[in-house]
Every structure is written in structure tokens, then in C-alpha cells.
Amino acid sequence: MANTKSAKKSILVSAKKAERNKTARTTAKSAVKKAEAAVKAKSPEAATTVKAGQSALDKAAKKDIIHPNSAARKKSRLMKKLNTSKTA
């Protein structure tokens, strides 16, 4: 339990940040899942959904919600899936 006034404030601030970050993290994850599903289904709009997924990852990385290297890795894997689905 927090004893000092600053520790109590810190708990409140971190809770607010966690709540705000949760929505952006969920949005990014959802966009990536939609993109992967579109690629797997060989949907004609797969390229646009992949682009939307990459955009969501970039936004999350820009706001320090996910690590930039993590976003880059996920974007790379998403593009790899898209490119292999086109050739196969």
C-alpha cells in the first residue's frame, strides 16, 4: 500500500496511463488479426488491411505503447505472410 502522497498519485497516474494504452494496444492487435485473416483467406483487399495493420502498429510504437522494434518485427512478419500468399 502506498504511504506517501506522491506514491498515491503515482498509482493513480499509472492506472490512467494503463487504461489509455489498453485501447490503443487492443486496436493494434485487432488490426493485425484482421490483416492476418484477410491474408489467410486470400482476400482481394488483403493488401489494404495489411496496410491498416501496419499503420496501427506504427501509431502504437509512436506513442510508446509497444516497443518500436516489436512493431517493426510484427510489420515484417505481416508483409512476409502477404508476399508468400501472393506467390503461392
C-alpha positions in Angstrom: 0.0 0.0 0.0 1.2 3.5 -0.8 2.3 5.5 2.2 3.2 8.9 0.7 1.1 11.4 -1.2 3.4 11.1 -4.2 3.2 7.3 -4.2 -0.6 7.5 -4.1 -0.6 10.0 -7.0 1.8 7.7 -8.9 -0.6 4.8 -8.6 -3.4 6.9 -10.0 -1.4 8.3 -12.9 -0.1 4.8 -13.9 -3.6 3.4 -13.8 -4.8 6.2 -16.1 -1.9 5.6 -18.5 -2.6 1.8 -18.5 -6.2 2.4 -19.3 -5.4 4.8 -22.1 -2.7 2.4 -23.5 -5.0 -0.6 -23.4 -7.3 0.8 -26.0 -4.5 1.6 -28.4 -2.9 -1.8 -27.8 -6.2 -3.5 -28.5 -6.8 -1.5 -31.7 -3.3 -2.5 -33.0 -3.8 -6.2 -32.1 -7.3 -6.2 -33.8 -5.9 -4.6 -36.9 -3.1 -7.2 -37.2 -5.6 -10.1 -36.6 -7.9 -8.8 -39.3 -4.9 -8.4 -41.7 -3.7 -11.9 -41.0 -7.2 -13.3 -41.5 -7.5 -11.5 -44.8 -4.1 -12.8 -46.0 -5.0 -16.3 -44.9 -8.4 -16.2 -46.8 -6.5 -14.7 -49.8 -9.0 -11.8 -49.8 -8.7 -9.3 -52.6 -8.5 -6.4 -50.0 -5.7 -8.2 -48.1 -3.2 -5.5 -49.1 -5.3 -2.7 -47.7 -5.9 -4.5 -44.5 -2.2 -5.2 -44.1 -1.5 -1.5 -44.7 -4.1 -0.6 -42.0 -2.4 -3.1 -39.6 1.0 -1.6 -40.2 -0.4 1.9 -39.6 -1.9 0.8 -36.3 1.4 -0.8 -35.2 3.2 2.4 -36.2 0.8 4.6 -34.2 1.2 2.3 -31.1 5.0 2.4 -31.4 5.0 6.2 -31.9 3.0 6.6 -28.6 5.4 4.2 -26.8 2.6 1.7 -26.2 4.6 -1.0 -27.8 8.4 -1.1 -28.4 9.4 0.2 -31.8 11.4 -3.0 -32.6 8.3 -5.1 -31.7 6.2 -3.1 -34.1 8.9 -3.5 -36.8 9.1 -7.2 -36.2 5.3 -7.6 -36.5 5.1 -5.5 -39.6 7.8 -7.5 -41.2 6.1 -10.8 -40.4 2.8 -9.4 -41.7 4.4 -8.4 -45.0 6.1 -11.8 -45.3 2.8 -13.5 -44.9 1.2 -11.2 -47.6 4.0 -11.8 -50.0 4.1 -15.6 -49.6 0.3 -15.7 -50.1 0.6 -13.8 -53.4 3.3 -16.1 -54.8 1.7 -19.4 -53.6 
